[in-house]
């Protein structure tokens, strides 16, 4: 129903209870008010839904593209990252190192590297004794003091195996090592063990 009328309709409009304006025009006051109220309510509903969606995304976060990342075992028997081609397995520490190692460069994808280590899959990350510090999982139990406090090598939680055949067990004098030194350092006329066993007892590589 239209909300304005011509002069010939004034009598009919008055009889129907419609408010007439001077000049013969009339307005449908209650009709337009109801429509305005419905439109306002609809807009408020849309705004409330949008606010709820923004709040949900803020709390839960956007779906992560790293959720499909898969672990693999490298040729050196270390935890690795399976590239998108599902054939190439690279070391964990090669992910987000600034060099594209996977055939399609997915190891440097922004979804992984934008906020390291928060965006990295958990299998790529190992925490140090100081929980604010972290290393790549393939750097754990590699004989090197990567955490700076040897928690990646000596911590009971880490449970690293004893020195393998390529290492000599002693108390190192170099900060770089924790409980073993590479046998390649034995008998090189430099003290690497506090008891000099690297020079007098270690048979070398």
PyMOL commands that set and color helices and strands:
alter all, ss='L'
color gray80, all
select helices_A, chain A and resi 7-16+29-60+65-68+92-94+106-108+110-113+122-124+137-139+151-154+183-185+197-200
alter helices_A, ss='H'
color red, helices_A
select strands_A, chain A and resi 19-20+26-27+70-73+79-82+89-91+125-127+134-136+167-169+180-182
alter strands_A, ss='S'
color yellow, strands_A
deselect
rebuild
show_as cartoon
